[in-house]
Amino acid sequence: MLFVTAFLFMLSYKFVLPKDTISIGLYIFDLLICVLLGGYVSYYSTIYSKSWAVPLFSAWLGLAAALILSNLLYIKSGSLTLAMAIIGSLLGAYFGKKLNLLVRSLGTALVGSGFIIKGLAEYLGGVPTPDEL
């Protein structure tokens, strides 16, 4: 919200507000409008990100998996590779939307377990770092 508010205020200060007459009330009114617009943008972007973050990441994963598969199968046709990428992306987005809660739970579990292992390695010692493996 702060970024959007600051950006809108910067634009309105540079291009909209008059430079010859300085009125503190006008600047405060402009700032209030920018804060309201920033709050509006942040509220709806939060709703959007909560419902579509996992499907978008899953779509990228499906795209990457399809491109890796096309390289493994030595597919040279650009049209077939593009079709595989589109299908992989659509499948990834579909399963990401259907399994949203499961994907979030597994992602949180994997990240949390990584933090726990890293913390234990720092505390107990003797565990090799990733660059030592």
Secondary structure, 3 states (H helix, E strand, C coil): CHHHHHHHHHHHHHHCCCCCCCCHHHHHHHHHHHHHHHHHHHHHHHHHHHHHHHHHHHHHHHHHHHHHHHHHCCCCCHHHHHHHHHHHHHHHHHHHHHCHHHHHHHHHHHHHHHHHHHHHHHHHCCCCCHHHC
